[in-house]
Amino acid sequence: MRLGIVACDILKNEIEFVTGKDPDFVHREYLEFALHIIPENMRAVIIEKVNALEGKVDAVLLGYATCMSLGGITDKLDVPAAMLEGSDCIEALLGTERYEEEKRSCTGTWFSSPGWAKEGVNGLIREFHLDSVEGYDPSYFLDMLFGSYERCLFIDPGIGSEKEFHAKSEDFAKTLKLRHERCICGLERIEEAVARAKKLGAGSSN
């Protein structure tokens, strides 16, 4: 069986932790996280990347949740694909019940997964092109964007390098004057998506 990965680089650490030693995965491609700023473009790029694997793999692990524009995307692909369950990458890690619980606990929460912690403030500046507005420091726009936020919640999925990611998340919170907290989760939803991709691959290769 030959499997491929087309995923958001925000989830690269988690997906590689689950699949890194799996010989069934013969193609790995992680796309720029800022693609979701233009949802229609993100959808088109993902379809192009997956369809380019037709004949090269039996199925694809699509490392995305529905993310605003990806509902029904698997029906548009030329290769069988299993995507992550949830509305976004945070729900794909925490699960719906825990995600909603944390949002109820503090509505002004920035969820800091290892990928988002790694990107940090500079990632947001790059994502929203905050350094391209002449005459304004990027911090001016960050202060506006995060005016209603109260905390930064670091999500620790137990993939190693926790101290490094936790420290980066703390730096992010300090820069934006948010209180910092930590929660632990597993990788069950990614593991479930991998299992579904393998089932699709087995069916396709027969």
C-alpha positions as CSV (number, residue, x, y, z in Angstrom):
1,M,0.0,0.0,0.0
2,R,1.2,3.5,-0.9
3,L,-0.1,6.4,1.1
4,G,0.5,10.1,0.8
5,I,0.2,13.1,3.1
6,V,-1.0,16.5,2.1
7,A,-1.3,18.6,5.2
8,C,-1.0,22.1,6.8
9,D,2.4,22.7,8.2
10,I,0.8,23.8,11.5
11,L,0.1,20.1,12.2
12,K,3.4,18.7,10.8
13,N,4.8,17.9,14.2
14,E,1.8,15.9,15.3
15,I,1.3,14.1,12.0
16,E,5.0,13.2,11.8
17,F,4.8,11.9,15.3
18,V,2.1,9.5,14.3
19,T,3.3,8.5,10.9
20,G,7.0,9.1,10.9
21,K,8.1,5.5,11.0
22,D,5.2,4.1,8.9
23,P,6.6,2.7,5.6
24,D,3.1,2.9,4.0
25,F,3.6,6.7,3.7
26,V,5.7,7.3,0.6
27,H,4.8,10.9,-0.1
28,R,4.8,13.8,2.5
29,E,3.9,17.4,1.7
30,Y,3.2,20.2,4.1
31,L,1.6,23.4,2.8
32,E,2.1,26.9,4.1
33,F,-0.2,27.6,7.0
34,A,-1.2,31.1,5.8
35,L,-3.1,29.6,2.8
36,H,-6.3,29.8,4.9
37,I,-6.2,33.6,4.7
38,I,-7.8,33.1,1.2
39,P,-10.1,30.1,1.7
40,E,-10.9,29.6,-2.0
41,N,-7.3,29.6,-2.9
42,M,-6.5,27.1,-0.2
43,R,-9.1,24.7,-1.4
44,A,-7.9,25.0,-5.0
45,V,-4.2,24.4,-4.0
46,I,-5.1,21.4,-1.9
47,I,-7.2,19.8,-4.7
48,E,-4.3,20.4,-7.2
49,K,-1.7,18.9,-4.8
50,V,-3.8,15.8,-4.0
51,N,-4.9,15.2,-7.6
52,A,-1.3,15.4,-8.7
53,L,-0.8,12.1,-6.7
54,E,-3.2,10.1,-8.8
55,G,-1.5,6.9,-9.8
56,K,1.3,7.5,-7.4
57,V,-0.5,6.7,-4.1
58,D,-3.5,4.6,-3.2
59,A,-4.9,7.1,-0.7
60,V,-4.1,10.3,1.0
61,L,-4.1,11.5,4.6
62,L,-5.5,15.0,4.2
63,G,-4.1,16.9,7.2
64,Y,-6.8,19.5,7.4
65,A,-10.1,19.9,9.2
66,T,-13.0,21.7,7.4
67,C,-11.2,25.1,8.0
68,M,-13.9,27.4,6.5
69,S,-13.7,26.2,2.9
70,L,-12.9,22.5,2.9
71,G,-16.3,20.9,3.5
72,G,-17.0,18.2,0.9
73,I,-13.5,18.5,-0.6
74,T,-12.9,14.8,-0.6
75,D,-15.7,14.4,-3.2
76,K,-13.7,16.7,-5.5
77,L,-10.5,14.6,-5.4
78,D,-9.2,12.1,-7.8
79,V,-7.5,10.1,-5.0
80,P,-9.3,8.6,-2.0
81,A,-8.6,10.8,1.0
82,A,-9.3,10.9,4.7
83,M,-9.4,14.3,6.4
84,L,-9.3,15.3,10.0
85,E,-12.6,15.7,11.9
86,G,-13.4,19.1,13.3
87,S,-13.9,22.7,12.2
88,D,-10.2,23.6,12.5
89,C,-6.8,22.2,13.5
90,I,-7.5,23.0,17.2
91,E,-10.7,20.9,17.3
92,A,-8.8,18.2,15.4
93,L,-6.4,18.0,18.4
94,L,-8.7,18.7,21.3
95,G,-12.0,17.1,20.1
96,T,-15.3,18.9,19.9
97,E,-16.3,18.6,23.5
98,R,-13.0,19.7,25.0
99,Y,-12.7,22.6,22.5
100,E,-16.1,23.9,23.3
101,E,-15.4,23.5,27.0
102,E,-12.3,25.6,26.8
103,K,-14.0,28.3,24.8
104,R,-16.8,28.5,27.4
105,S,-14.2,28.7,30.1
106,C,-12.7,31.7,28.5
107,T,-14.2,33.1,25.3
108,G,-11.1,35.3,24.7
109,T,-8.7,32.3,24.2
110,W,-5.9,32.0,21.7
111,F,-5.2,28.3,21.2
112,S,-1.5,27.7,20.9
113,S,-0.7,24.3,19.5
114,P,3.0,23.4,18.9
115,G,2.7,24.6,15.3
116,W,1.2,27.9,16.3
117,A,3.6,28.3,19.2
118,K,6.5,27.8,16.8
119,E,5.2,30.5,14.4
120,G,4.6,32.9,17.3
121,V,4.1,36.6,16.8
122,N,6.2,36.7,13.6
123,G,3.9,34.1,12.1
124,L,0.9,36.3,12.6
125,I,2.7,39.3,11.2
126,R,3.6,37.3,8.1
127,E,0.1,35.7,7.8
128,F,-1.8,39.0,7.9
129,H,0.9,41.0,6.2
130,L,1.0,43.4,9.1
131,D,4.5,44.6,8.2
132,S,3.5,45.9,4.8
133,V,1.4,48.8,6.0
134,E,3.7,51.9,5.7
135,G,3.9,54.1,8.7
136,Y,2.5,51.6,11.2
137,D,4.4,49.2,13.5
138,P,2.9,45.6,13.3
139,S,2.3,45.8,17.1
140,Y,-0.4,48.4,16.5
141,F,-2.5,45.9,14.5
142,L,-1.7,43.0,16.9
143,D,-3.0,45.1,19.8
144,M,-6.3,45.6,17.9
145,L,-6.6,42.0,16.8
146,F,-6.0,40.7,20.3
147,G,-7.9,43.4,22.2
148,S,-10.6,41.0,23.3
149,Y,-8.3,38.1,24.1
150,E,-7.5,37.2,27.7
151,R,-5.4,34.1,27.7
152,C,-3.1,31.9,25.6
153,L,-3.8,28.2,26.1
154,F,-0.8,26.0,25.1
155,I,-2.0,22.6,23.8
156,D,0.5,19.9,24.7
157,P,-0.2,16.7,22.6
158,G,2.9,14.9,24.0
159,I,5.0,14.8,20.9
160,G,8.3,15.7,22.5
161,S,10.1,19.1,22.6
162,E,7.4,20.2,25.0
163,K,9.7,22.6,26.8
164,E,10.6,24.3,23.6
165,F,7.1,24.7,22.4
166,H,5.8,25.7,25.8
167,A,8.5,28.4,26.1
168,K,7.6,29.8,22.6
169,S,3.9,29.8,23.6
170,E,4.8,31.7,26.8
171,D,6.8,34.3,24.8
172,F,3.7,34.8,22.6
173,A,1.5,35.3,25.6
174,K,3.9,37.7,27.2
175,T,4.3,39.8,24.0
176,L,0.5,40.2,23.7
177,K,-0.1,40.6,27.5
178,L,-2.2,37.4,27.8
179,R,-2.2,35.1,30.8
180,H,-0.7,31.7,29.9
181,E,-2.2,28.3,30.6
182,R,-1.5,24.7,29.5
183,C,-3.7,21.7,28.7
184,I,-2.8,18.2,27.6
185,C,-4.4,16.2,24.8
186,G,-3.8,13.1,22.8
187,L,-3.5,12.4,19.1
188,E,-6.5,10.1,18.8
189,R,-8.2,12.1,16.0
190,I,-5.1,12.1,13.9
191,E,-4.7,8.4,14.5
192,E,-8.3,7.8,13.5
193,A,-7.7,9.7,10.3
194,V,-4.6,7.6,9.6
195,A,-6.6,4.5,10.1
196,R,-9.3,5.7,7.7
197,A,-6.6,6.6,5.1
198,K,-5.2,3.1,5.4
199,K,-8.6,1.5,4.9
200,L,-9.2,3.6,1.8
201,G,-5.7,2.7,0.5
202,A,-6.3,-1.0,1.1
203,G,-9.6,-0.8,-0.8
204,S,-8.0,1.1,-3.7
205,S,-5.0,-1.1,-4.1
206,N,-7.1,-4.3,-4.3
